[in-house]
Amino acid sequence: MRIRASVLGCLLATFIVLYSCASPKAIGDFADSAQKTLAGGPALFKDIHDSCIRRESARIDNPLLPVFLPPGSKNAAPKEVPAAAACAPLEKQTAGLTKVSDVLIAYFKAMQKLAGFDVGPVTADNASAASSAATAAGLGLVQVDSASQLANLITRVLTEAHQRGKLLLYLRSAEPQVANITEGLDSVMKNYLIFLDEEQQTVTARYQDVYDLNNKPTLLLLNRAYTEDMAGIQHRREEAKAYQNALKDIREGDQKLLQDAQKLNPKELSAALQPYTSNLNGLLPALQSSK
């Protein structure tokens, strides 16, 4: 029994040493970059709804109107947008996606704080609210469950007095949830990119449906408006792809952290995480422009 107790003690000591070898700074830097890039998501989620409005408003049965029509003209655009009702369900999805994103951001803020960085108070929805948000967001059952579990983990972190010795235990517990949620948000972005393609086709058709192009001033206005609309769609497309890349780097960086934390010294772990942290920092300008 003494031998077994001694062996168990050695294993426990080894376990503690392994879990204390991770570089808090490397983890803190990665977590900081992750939550900053994730902050660019809500503006894109909102545009899922806004893209629907633009797309529905640009249908061929809703003709393009000259921008110089005086208010009150019989041909002036209606004050109420008919597309609003058709696109209303997407507002609930937008709100749900934003809350799910907030849970993911809160997790990385908690990890950053646990690693020794003072990031101020960290708040997050409880498990039930996170589950409801993921359901409203239209995510799958796996993502709904993951949002709930991640919210539970954040509560544990915040109520266990930020024990740094448990940092990797928390990270390991959260890794499947981080992977599932980032994959779910990536699927949302894929659908959003399809919406933007449909918007481009619809808007282009609307401009092509204008008949009286003999008036040069009108033609110049239309060309300018069309160019601006296409540039706006392309800009949003680039933002969505940047967000997808951020989700990929967060998911892979989180997996890399757990893969190497027990076998690399702090300097080596910092080097292993650096590409992911650098990639995320490089994506920040594109994502911050969407706010």
N, C-alpha and C positions, 0 to 999 in steps of 0.2 A: 504493500500500500504506500509506503514511504517513497519507493522508487517511482511509482506511478504519479504520486503527488509532486515529486521533484521534476519529472518529465513534463507534467502539466504546467508546473510553474515556469519552466524554461520556455515552453511553447507560448505561454501567455506573455512572458517578457519579450520574446522575439516578435510576437504580434504587435505589442505596444510600440516597440522600436520601429517596426516597419511602418506603422501608421503615424509615426511622428517624424518620418524622414522627408515627407513631402514639403516642397517649398511653398510656404504661405504666400510669399510675394508673387510667385508664378501663377498660383491659383487665383490670387486676388486680382492680378492684372487681366487674366483671361476672363474672370467673372465680370470685371468692370467693363471690358470691351463688349462682352456678350449682352449685358443688359442695356448698354447704350445703343447698340445696333437694333436690338429688339424694340426699342422705343420708337423706331421708324415705322413699325407695323400698323398701328391704329389709323394713320392717315391713309394707308393703302386699303385697309378694311373699309373705311368710310367711302372710298372711291368705288368700291364694288357697287354700292347703292347709287352713287352719283353717275357712274358709267351707264347704269341702267336708265337713269333719267335722260342722259344725253342720247342714248341709243333710241329710246322710245320717242323722244322729241324730234329725232331726225328721220323718222319714217317718211317714206315718199308721200303717204297720205296726209302728212303734216308739212305743207310746202314751205320752202325757204322764203322768208320775207325780207324785203329790203330794209336795211338798218336805218334808213333815214325817214321812215314813215312817221308822221306826227302822231302824238298820243290821241286816242279816241278815233283814229281812222278805222273804217270798217274792216280793213285788211291787217290791222295791227295784231300783234301776237296776244293771245289771251293772258289775263293776269294769273289764272290758275293753270298749272301744268297738268294736262290730262294724264301724263305718265306717272304722276306721283302715286296714284292708287295702285297701279300695276307693280311699282317698285317698292311699295311699302314693306312687304315681308322681309326685304333685304336689310331694313333698318334693324330688325331684331337680330339678324345674323351678325351685323356689324357690331352691335353692342356685346353680343356673346363672344365674338372673336377678340374684342378689345379686353374683356375680362380674363379670358384664357391667357392672352399675352401678358396681362398684368401679373398673373400667377407665376408665369415663367420668369418675368423680370424680378419679382419679389424673391424667387428662389436664388437667383444669381446675386442679388443684393445681400441676401442672408449669408451666402457663401463668402462673399467679399468681406462682409463684416466679421464673419467667423475667422477669416484668414488674418484679421488684425487691422483692417482698414476701417476708419470711422466714416460710414456712409449715412449716418443719421438713422432715424427710425425706419423700420421695415414693417409694412402692413400688407396683408393678403386676405382674400376671401377664405371662409372656412370651406371644408370639404364639400358640404352640401351646395353652397353657392357656386363653387368652382365646377361641380358636376352639372348644375343647371345651366351655367354659362356655356359649357362645352356642348351641351345638348342644343341650346338655342343657336349656337354657331354652326350647327349642322355637321359636327365632327362625328366620327364613328364611335362605336362602343368602347373600343380600346382607348381612344383619346379621352373619352368622357371619364373612364375609370382612372386614367393616368392623371388627369387634372385634379380629380378628387384626392388621389394618393399624394400628389405633389403638394397640394394645399395642406394636407395632414402633416407632411414632413416639415414644412415651413413652420407650422404651429409648434412642432416638437423642438425645432431649432431655437425658436424664439422663447420657449418656456424652459429650456434646459440651460439657461445662463450662458449661451454661446461658448460651449466647451470646445476649444480648439482641438483637443485630443481626439474628438469624435468627427473631425472634419471629413476625413476620407470615408468614414462609416456613412455619413450623410450623403456624400457624393455617390457612393456605391449604391445606396438605397434609391437615389433619385435617377440614376443613369437610364434605366428603361423608360421612365416617365418622360425625361427630357427628350429621348430619342422619339418616342411615340408622338409627343406634342409637336415637336419640330417637323416631323414627317406629315402630321395632319395639317399644319399651317402651310407647308410646302404644297400640298394638294390644293389648298384654297388658292394659292398664288397661281397654280397651273390653270385653274378655272378662270381666275381673273384675267390672265393673259388671253384666254379664249374670248372672254367678254370684250377685251380691248380690240381684238381682231374683228369681232362682229361690229363693234362700234365704228371702226375705221371703214369697213365695207358699207355700213349704213350711211355714215356721214358723206362718204365719197359719192354714193348714189344720189343723195339729196342734192349735192352741188351739181351733179350731172343732169339733174332734172329741171334745171333752170333754163327757160327757153329764150327769153329776150336778152341776148348777149350783144346786141348791136350798140348798146349804150356803153361807151368806153368807161366813164366814171364808175358805173355799176359793176362792170367787168373787173376793174382794178380792185374795188372793194371786195368782190367775191373771191378773187385770187388771193388777196391778203388774208381774208378770213379763213379760207381753205388751208393755206399754208400754216397759219397759227393753230388751227384745229389739229392738223396732222402732226405738227411739232409737239403739241400737248399730249397727244396719244403716245407718241414715241418716247417722250420724257417719262410718262407714267409706266410704260413698258420697261424702260431701263431701271426704274426704281423697283419694280416688282422683281426683276431678275437679280438686282443687288440684294434684295431681301431674301430671295431664295438662296443665294450664295452665302449670306450670313447664317441662315438656318443650317446649311450644310456644314459650315465651319464650326458652328456651335456644337452640333451633334457629334461631328468627328473629333473635335478638340476635347469634348467631354469624355468620349470613349478612349482617346489617347491618354488622357490624364489618368484614368483608372488602370489602363493597361501598363503604364510605366511607373506609376507612383511608388510601387513597392520594390522596384529593381533599379531605379535611378537615384543618384544623389540630387540634392536641390539644384545644383548648377546644371546637371544633365536634364533634369525635368524642365527647367526654365527654357533650355534650348529646344526641347521637344515640343513645348507649347507655343514657342515664339512664332512659328509660321501661322498658326491659327489666330493668335492675338494680332499679329501684323495685318493679316487679311481682313479681320473685322475692323480694325482701325482704318484701313484703306477704303472700306465700304461706307464709313460714316458720312462723308460729304454727300454722297448720293442719297442716302437715307434721310439725312437731316433736312435735305431740300424739300422733302415731301411733307414736312410738318406744317 
